[in-house]
């Protein structure tokens, strides 16, 4: 497994832990399903369901961390930001929140990918089951 697949530096320790866990989930997603062993498919489906649930929690946490960081930044920089135009102020806020926003985006993308993997796996399991029921599969 790669040491860190995050394409940007993560300074916040809580976000770093989320990315480390996301890296482990991504490694599992990168593994091929063993279509020759139907029982392994249900085990894989169970793992993907667990990861889907975990990613949902991680997304909630990353959004809460982002919201908290935004609030703190606004409070700490209220005077400075009030003297800037809305465009410049929003740009500074976005820059400050970059790693938080990118973390949420990464987790959201992974969530969608696992949903697709899960649907594909259910389709494979249904196909194998129908083949077994029709006697075409040993």
Secondary structure as UniProt FT lines:
FT   HELIX           13..30
FT   TURN            35..36
FT   HELIX           38..76
FT   HELIX           78..82
FT   HELIX           86..96
FT   HELIX           98..133
FT   TURN            134..135
//
